[in-house]
Amino acid sequence: NSDYAFEILKSNIDVVCLMCSDFQKYLSDYHYLSPSRSGNHDVKTALKNFQKFFGLPVTGELDEETLYQMKKPRCGVPDVDENGGRLRIKRFSTWGKWRKTDLKYYLSFGEDMSEADQARVMARAFQMWSAVASKLRFTRTLSVSNADFRISFGKRKHSGVPGERQCYSDFDGKGKVLAHAFYPQDGRLHFDDDEYFTETGSWWNGSQSLLYVAVHEIGHALGLRHSDVKGTVMWPTASRGTPKLHQDDIDGIRSLYGTWKALKKEVDWEVFSLLLARLNSVIDNLDTYFSGS
């Protein structure tokens, strides 16, 4: 009857309206729709920029592929700057750096894994960055006041480590935003404790990879922005499994902190012989001096 048809139509309209409000909030949260007065406020342009960033067909329409991408679990850090119009060229992107390379981190634990396992995973995540930018050195500290990075877990409206102010960016429950971090010289890294974290995650039990998310968030805390190169650790959406740094990630971190030049493996035997002869001469002179002859 007409009443039933009206209710079905009304229900469908409500779903569409909810979908519209959700996707516009998404575009606002990640700055495709600008929070600043001078930036982009056109939804079609914002959708095109989102599609371009994620390598989707650029239609400016809210199609199925675009919605699917928006539903993926991801990092809470915006993809573009506040004017909503900045899109990267295909290369790494940075936002500040630490003025030192010997950095300490403090870890406040989450609910899902043992403290020993969480500490081991975080140490491994930091090591992945120092392995490719060898000037970086990371040490865990048990003192919040001595820490450059402060890592914590929280739910919904959350603070960080003890004594830290409430974060202005709320978490949203399980399955959406997994974590967020702040650029240098801030040092805060927040993980959503409504998520189920295991070391490398699993499709079978729905857990997220703490290792993967930690490597990504540490990248932000060191000064890296999101990458639009698919397959990078700094890609905005999360993956399960053990992360592997892409060349784009490596180029980005080295642009900020460099790396010690590797010693040449080849030995210059002529120079070595001269140095050895000089050393033997010094030893002979010392023998002569101490023997008194």
C-alpha positions in Angstrom: 0.0 0.0 0.0 0.9 3.7 -0.2 1.9 4.0 3.5 4.3 1.0 3.2 5.8 2.4 0.0 6.2 5.8 1.7 8.0 4.2 4.7 10.4 2.3 2.4 11.1 5.5 0.5 11.6 7.5 3.7 14.0 4.8 5.0 16.1 4.9 1.8 16.2 8.7 2.0 17.4 8.5 5.6 20.2 6.1 4.6 21.3 8.3 1.7 21.3 11.4 4.0 23.4 9.5 6.6 25.8 8.4 3.9 26.0 12.0 2.6 26.8 13.4 6.1 29.3 10.6 6.8 31.3 11.2 3.6 31.3 15.0 4.0 32.6 14.5 7.5 35.3 12.3 6.1 36.3 14.9 3.6 36.4 17.5 6.3 38.3 15.4 8.8 41.1 14.7 6.2 41.0 18.3 4.9 39.7 17.6 1.4 37.0 20.0 2.5 39.0 22.8 4.2 38.6 23.8 7.8 40.0 27.2 6.9 38.0 30.0 5.3 40.4 30.4 2.4 40.5 26.7 1.3 38.3 24.5 -0.8 34.6 24.1 0.3 33.3 22.5 -2.9 32.3 18.9 -2.4 32.8 17.8 -6.0 36.3 19.3 -6.0 37.0 17.6 -2.7 35.9 14.2 -4.0 38.1 14.6 -7.1 41.1 15.4 -4.9 40.4 12.4 -2.7 40.1 10.2 -5.7 43.3 11.5 -7.2 45.2 11.0 -3.9 44.1 7.3 -3.7 44.5 6.6 -7.4 40.8 6.1 -8.1 39.0 7.2 -11.3 38.6 11.0 -10.9 34.8 11.5 -11.4 33.8 13.9 -8.6 31.0 11.4 -7.8 30.4 9.4 -4.7 30.7 6.0 -6.5 31.0 2.6 -4.9 34.8 2.4 -5.3 35.2 5.8 -3.5 32.9 4.8 -0.7 34.8 1.5 -0.3 38.0 3.4 0.1 36.5 5.7 2.7 35.4 2.8 4.8 38.9 1.3 5.2 40.5 1.5 8.7 43.1 4.2 8.6 45.3 6.8 10.3 43.6 9.8 11.7 46.1 12.3 10.4 44.8 14.5 7.5 46.0 13.7 4.0 46.3 17.3 2.8 46.9 20.6 4.5 44.2 22.9 5.8 43.4 24.7 2.6 42.2 21.4 1.2 43.9 21.9 -2.2 47.4 20.6 -1.7 48.1 17.3 -3.4 51.5 15.8 -3.5 53.4 15.0 -6.6 54.5 11.4 -6.6 57.2 11.6 -4.0 57.6 11.6 -0.3 56.2 14.6 1.7 57.5 16.0 5.0 56.4 18.3 7.8 59.2 19.4 10.1 62.0 17.4 11.8 63.6 16.9 15.1 66.7 19.1 15.8 68.5 16.1 17.3 68.8 12.4 16.3 69.2 10.8 19.7 65.6 10.4 20.7 63.8 8.8 23.7 60.3 7.4 23.9 58.0 6.6 26.8 55.4 3.8 26.4 52.0 3.7 28.2 50.5 0.3 27.5 47.2 -0.8 25.8 44.8 -3.5 26.8 45.2 -6.3 24.2 48.8 -7.5 24.4 51.2 -8.2 27.3 53.4 -5.3 28.3 56.5 -7.2 27.2 55.1 -7.9 23.8 54.0 -4.2 23.3 57.5 -3.0 24.4 59.1 -5.4 21.9 56.8 -4.4 19.0 57.5 -0.7 19.6 61.2 -1.2 19.8 61.0 -3.1 16.5 59.0 -0.3 14.9 61.5 2.3 15.8 64.4 0.1 14.7 62.8 -0.2 11.2 63.3 3.6 10.8 66.8 3.7 12.3 67.9 0.8 10.0 67.4 3.1 6.9 68.3 6.4 8.5 71.3 5.4 10.6 71.9 8.7 12.3 68.7 8.1 14.2 69.0 6.4 17.6 65.9 5.5 19.7 66.0 4.6 23.4 63.1 3.7 25.6 62.8 5.7 28.9 60.7 5.1 32.0 60.5 8.8 32.7 57.8 10.8 30.9 59.6 14.0 31.5 62.7 12.7 29.7 60.8 11.5 26.6 60.7 13.1 23.2 57.9 10.6 22.1 55.0 9.8 24.4 53.1 6.7 23.2 49.7 5.9 24.7 46.4 4.1 24.2 43.0 5.6 24.8 39.3 5.5 23.8 36.9 8.1 22.4 37.7 11.4 24.2 41.2 10.6 25.4 44.3 12.0 27.0 47.8 10.7 26.5 50.3 9.7 29.0 49.8 10.7 32.7 49.7 14.5 33.0 49.0 15.1 29.3 46.2 17.3 28.3 43.1 15.9 26.6 43.6 15.4 22.9 41.5 17.6 20.6 41.0 14.7 18.1 38.6 12.1 19.5 38.7 8.4 18.5 35.6 6.9 16.9 35.4 3.3 18.2 36.5 0.1 16.6 37.2 -0.2 12.9 37.7 3.3 11.6 40.6 5.5 12.9 43.3 3.3 14.4 45.7 5.9 15.7 47.1 9.3 15.1 50.3 11.1 15.8 51.6 14.7 15.9 54.5 16.2 13.9 57.8 17.4 15.4 58.4 18.8 17.9 55.2 17.5 19.6 56.0 13.8 20.2 52.5 12.5 21.0 51.4 9.1 19.5 47.9 7.9 20.3 46.5 4.4 19.6 42.7 3.7 19.8 42.2 1.1 22.6 38.8 0.2 21.1 40.8 -1.6 18.4 41.9 -5.1 18.8 45.7 -5.1 18.3 48.0 -8.1 17.8 51.6 -8.0 16.7 51.0 -8.3 12.9 47.1 -8.5 12.8 44.9 -11.2 11.4 42.0 -11.4 9.0 40.7 -14.4 11.0 40.1 -12.7 14.3 39.8 -9.1 12.9 42.8 -7.8 14.8 44.9 -4.9 13.5 48.7 -5.0 13.2 50.2 -3.0 16.0 53.6 -3.2 14.3 52.3 -1.8 11.0 50.3 1.0 12.7 53.3 1.9 15.0 55.8 2.1 12.1 53.3 4.4 10.3 52.7 6.7 13.3 56.4 6.9 14.2 56.8 8.1 10.6 54.5 11.0 11.3 56.2 11.8 14.7 59.5 12.0 12.8 58.1 14.4 10.2 56.7 12.3 7.4 53.2 13.1 5.9 50.9 10.7 4.2 52.1 9.3 0.9 50.0 8.9 -2.2 52.3 6.1 -3.4 50.4 2.8 -2.9 52.5 0.2 -1.1 54.3 2.7 1.2 54.1 2.5 5.0 53.0 6.1 4.9 49.9 5.3 2.8 46.9 6.5 4.9 45.0 3.2 5.2 46.3 0.3 7.3 47.5 -3.1 6.3 47.9 -6.3 8.3 51.1 -8.3 8.4 54.8 -7.2 8.8 55.5 -3.8 7.2 58.3 -3.2 4.8 59.5 0.3 4.1 59.0 1.4 0.4 61.8 3.4 -1.3 59.5 6.4 -1.0 59.4 6.0 2.8 63.2 5.6 2.8 63.8 8.6 0.6 61.5 10.7 2.9 63.2 9.8 6.2 66.7 10.2 4.7 65.7 13.7 3.4 65.1 14.7 7.0 67.8 12.9 8.9 70.3 11.5 6.4 72.3 8.3 7.0 76.0 7.6 7.8 77.9 6.9 4.6 78.9 3.2 4.4 82.6 2.5 4.7 84.2 1.4 1.4 84.6 -2.3 1.3 87.6 -2.1 -1.0 91.0 -1.8 0.8 93.6 0.4 -0.8 96.6 -1.8 -0.2 99.2 0.8 -1.2 97.9 3.2 1.5 97.6 0.3 4.0 101.2 -0.7 3.4 102.4 2.9 3.9 100.5 3.2 7.2 101.8 -0.2 8.4 105.4 0.9 7.6 104.8 4.2 9.5 103.4 2.3 12.5 106.4 -0.1 12.5 108.7 2.9 12.4 107.0 4.4 15.5 107.2 1.1 17.4 110.9 0.8 16.6 111.5 4.4 17.8 109.6 3.6 21.0 111.7 0.5 21.6 114.9 2.5 21.1 113.7 5.2 23.5 112.7 2.8 26.3 115.8 0.6 25.9 118.0 3.6 26.2 120.1 2.7 23.1 
